[in-house]
Amino acid sequence: TDASGEQQLSFDHFELQKPLEGIDQLGFEFCTPIQAQSLVHTLAGHDVTGKAQTGTGKTAAFLITIINDLLSNPIEEKRYLAEPRALVVAPTRELAIQIASDAAKLTACCDLH
């Protein structure tokens, strides 16, 4: 329970692929409200639309879902360098750089780039 009395959901609650269990190394122990509300649906394969203030963990929520899906569905056939399996579209260059940086941190324990 947090300071406001809200129940906090741990990332351990979700069945994430092993390399994503290193999320706590990034300082994440509990989900933010937007993460808890969205991950329940996105990890089950559903789409969500969410709205929350800057800094509340929206980027981590969708990246965790994408990375977990990529790890859950490894590619068996031959692949070429820089052949994408996921595409994230951002409205500004600055946001794209921030998302790429967050993705690099979240994939540090796995063979995704």
N, C-alpha and C positions, 0 to 999 in steps of 0.2 A: 504494500500500500504506500502511495506517495504522500507528500505533505498535504495535499488537498483531500486525502481520503480515498482517492481512486485506486482501484486494484491495478497493479502493474503486472504485465505479462512478460515473462522471460523469453528470450529467443530460443531457449531450450525447449519451450512448449511446442515448437514446430519441428517437423521431421526434415531438417535440412541436410543436404549432402555433407559428408565429413569435412571437406575443405572449408565449408562455410561456418563450421563450428568455431573457427578462429575469429569470429566476429568480436568476441570479447577482448581480443588483443587490440582492437581498435577503440576500446573503451565502451563498447555497447554491451550492456548487461540486460537491460529491460527495454522493451519496445516503447516508443512514444505512442500517444493515442492514435495518430494517423497510421503508424506502422501496424499496431495491433489490429486496428479495424480493417486495414486493407490486406495484410498478409494472409489472414484467414481465408479470404476469397481468392486472391491472386495465386497463392500456392496450390489451390485446388483447380487452377486453370481458368478461372473466371476473370473477366475484365472489371475494373473499378474506375470510378472517377472520384477524385478526392480534392479537397480544398483545405489548405492549412497555411499558417504563416511561414515565412522564411525561417529556416533553421530547425524545423520540426521533424525532419527525417524522411521527407517524401522521396528524395533521390535514393536513399538507402533502401527504402521499401521496394521501389520498382527494380533497382539493381539486384537486390537479393533474390527477387523472384526470377529475373532473367538468368542470373548465374546458376541458381539452383536447377532451373529447367535445362540449361546447357549441360550441367554436370550429370543430370538424371538421364539425359538422352545423348550419350556420346556418339560421335560419327564413326562409322566403321569403314566407309570407303575412303579412297585417297582424296586428300584436300590440297588445295594450293595455298601458298603463302598469301596472307591478307584476304582470304575468302571469308566474308562475314557470315555469321549465323544469327546476329541480332543487329538491329539498327535503332539508335536512339536519336531522335530529332529534337533539337533545342532552338529556341528563338534567337539566341545571341551567341557570339563566339565565346564570350566570357563564361556563360553557363555551360556550353559544350566542353570547355577546358575543365571546369569544376567537376562535371559529371565524369569525364575521362579520368580525372585524378581520383575520384571516389571509387570508380570501377577498378582502377589499378590497385588500390588498397584492399578492396574486397576480394580480388583474385590473386592476392600475393601468395596464398597457400595452395594454389591449383595451377594447372597448365592451360589457363585461358588468358588471352591477351586482348 
